[in-house]
Amino acid sequence: MRISCLVPSLAIAAVGVSAALAPARGAEPTPTPSSTSKHGKPAAISDRLFLSFAQDAAIVPSQWWEGQIQFDDGSSNLPDAFIARGVVAFQPFKNIEIGGRVGLGNTSASGNLPDGSGATDLDAYAKYFFANVADHTDLTAGLLLTVPTGDDNSGLGYNSFSEQIFGGVAYRLDNLVIGGHFGLRLNGNGDFQGTSLSGKTSFELAGNVVIPTAHKLSVVAEAKIETERFDNQDSIVQLLGGVNWHAFGRGMLRGAIAAGLTDAAPNFTFLASYAYTF
């Protein structure tokens, strides 16, 4: 466990909590996850999570288009990586969201391990959004599929198909959204940097908090743990602190720092993106 990795994420969370005030009020307020209509139904949700975007108990009003830049400070089991990625989500039918992400990256490995450039694995998902199943409470349930399009020799993929079924929840307070999800993933056999991997069934548990502030800024805190996906591999444990800045009407700047607490996760991940949603 790398306890020192907690510092960046906890610092971001502390700054966000101290800055959190009532949601911005203006002639045309920016929708947030805690915004509700006079009938108690969630308004158009523009804030989304980072680590658990697909499993988030939220739904896009119509479409979400996001371009991400990500840097991973690799662990002893993972190379450093620079990745440019696209994320999309759509609501083609009422309460149904489909989406996915894929990117291109470059890795730098230590020692004699291979590295290089190539594509990342493709993640695609579909989920159903259950609005107001209880007072101020939303649920979601869906399927996340990982397709091994990534360059496993360079450390950008695992050459393994996986399928995760998940369920998520979000509880909306006046100035706060608390949520989380549980997932079960079936991992196929794969390869990573020249090593063969034997897939296992893994379990994922995550929690999150979103705090809208009075400055078109929302603070996001996330924690996620997933048991071993492959034999002889650590569990994946990550903590994240980030912000969504509603700076351009329908456009949003997003940034986050994540700390990995096991060798199956990067030591640190730095992410910056621009999202356009409507």
HELIX and SHEET records of a PDB file:
HELIX    1   1 ILE A    3  CYS A    5  5                                   3    
HELIX    2   2 LEU A    6  ALA A   19  1                                  14    
SHEET    1   A13 SER A 117  ALA A 119  0                                        
SHEET    2   A13 ILE A  96  SER A 108 -1                                        
SHEET    3   A13 ASP A  80  PHE A  93 -1                                        
SHEET    4   A13 GLN A  63  ASP A  73 -1                                        
SHEET    5   A13 PHE A 268  THR A 277 -1                                        
SHEET    6   A13 GLY A 251  GLY A 260 -1                                        
SHEET    7   A13 ILE A 236  PHE A 248 -1                                        
SHEET    8   A13 LEU A 217  GLU A 226 -1                                        
SHEET    9   A13 THR A 201  PRO A 212 -1                                        
SHEET   10   A13 VAL A 177  ASN A 187 -1                                        
SHEET   11   A13 SER A 162  ARG A 172 -1                                        
SHEET   12   A13 THR A 137  VAL A 147 -1                                        
SHEET   13   A13 LEU A 122  ALA A 134 -1                                        
SHEET    1   B 2 GLY A 190  PHE A 192  0                                        
SHEET    2   B 2 THR A 195  LEU A 197 -1                                        
END                                                                             
